[in-house]
Amino acid sequence: MKKSTLTAFIACLVSVVAAEASEYTVVVSRQTKEQLGWQAVIDSLLDRHSNAAVLVWEKDVSEVLPVLQKQHPRHTCFVARREEAGRDFVAAVHQLTRQYDADPYTDTLWGILTGYDAENALAIAKTDKPLAVKKIASGTELALELCEQGVWYDELVKNKKVSKNIGGVPTEQRGPSDTTRALAETLTTGSADLFVTSGHATERNWQIGFRYKNGTFQSKQGQMYGFPLEGEPFEIASSEPRVYMAIGNCLMGHIDGPDAMALAWMNGLGVRQMVGYTVVTWYGYGGWGVLDYFTEQPGRYTLTEAFHANHHALIHRLDQYFDGVTGVSVQPGSQRLPVVQPNAAGKKLGLSAADCRGLLWDRDTVAFYGDPAWEARLPSRPKAYGQKLEIEGDTYTLTITPRLASRSFEPVNSNGAQRGWRPIVQLLDHRIHQISPLSGDDLGAVIADDFILVPNPRVVEQGRKYVIKFTAKRVD
């Protein structure tokens, strides 16, 4: 055994002995861990999360897989310097976290905690107060009626602005032709809790208008700047903790150097959790779908949970409607994607080989940055369907109750790509095994070790409650 491999094995072995039943595991490279500033980041996470463990890798993050399989933590936080947190690392984390057990789904709630520097990462690690996402700002249309208050500027229609005040309803107004400063002010004086963007972007800029000329946000050395069509550029800075969803932007989540947009969002604008593509985006399932779970089911999921629920939905679509592709390895951003026709169930749903390619393109290329155990959640509001899990001894009953008649399972908002019709996902706060179904077989539910997924019923049967019942044992 080579020395470096032996060192990694010993480091992992020590962690197993110290924390076999860890619910929160920090994964970090030895090179990062040995830097004092980054050790402070790790220490902060250990202080905040009880029963936590640290796993160290030497040359490749996959070295820690045997220990993660044994620990099977609920949360896995990958602490990484910006030099490590590139496109390939995001893909490696996706792939690694699907291998804790034998099923094709992600087996832990994970996040990559990085930053412009150790000081920035430490600020993220120290943030412990949950975020109530009450104020929304967006550069694209979203379901503002389900939010407490906020504003969005249309990237498709010039001068279109929609806002909502507390207790009011969304109202369309005439906005500025150049929305650069208006959007910047939602982050500074407006202190938006959630910022959402789409449209053209690179690792260095966000081009605000999609179908018309508008200004840009640009990044440099961990800071964000606004470049309006007329007038001087200006700095955009805020330290207020917030979350950011670049659900439709190309490359916004790709950290390719110190000037990356993702780093400026985190360092210069207080972003504590972020969702973004590390590649160009054309299919959209992995990004836009997070809105379906987070903003369109207000209060049901944290941002971490919404991201993972959408990823479960993506894997389910690959697994159920295309045979033999869930284990296919794809280099992130590679155009060499397999051409796989849908099976009979996929054809019935109207899917094609292009859908398979799109799902594989998205599967390992959407990043989730931040501490996965930190909670950012919208206040609870009435939702299109009820979702209630009851546990009595070893018996689990999930009841889904339509609330909007025939519209209960339809898309809430269709702006973007691959919107709506998402499966119903119930996350468990513990792991289960020895699962025996009792009722609800006709719904095609997937009962995994830490979640239940029910394919979208689409057609509502009048007066029916959708019930999945099974027995299972908790994993000790």
Secondary structure, 3 states (H helix, E strand, C coil): CCHHHHHHHHHHHHHHHHCCCCCEEEEEEHHHHCCHHHHHHHHHHHHHCCCEEEEEECCCHHHHHHHHHHHCCCEEEEECCCCCCCHHHHHHHHHHCCCCCCCCCCCCEEEEECCCCHHHHHHHHHCCCCEECCEEEECCCCCHHHCCEEEEECCCCCCEEEEECCCCCCEEEECCCCCHHHHHHHHCCCCCCEEECCCCECCCEEECCCCCCCCEEEEECCEEEEECCCCCCEEECCCCCEEEEECCCCCCCCCCCCCCHHHHHHHHCCEEEEEEECCCCCCCHHHHHHHHHHCCCCCCCCHHHHHHHHHHHHHHHHHHHCCCCCCCCCCCCCCCCCCCCCCHHHHHCCCCHHHHHHHHHHHCCEEEECCCCCCEECCCCCCCEEEEEEEECCEEEEEEEECCHHHCCCCCCCCCCCCCCCCEEEECCCCEEEEEEEECHHHCCEECCCEEEECCCCCCCCCCCEEEEEEEEECC
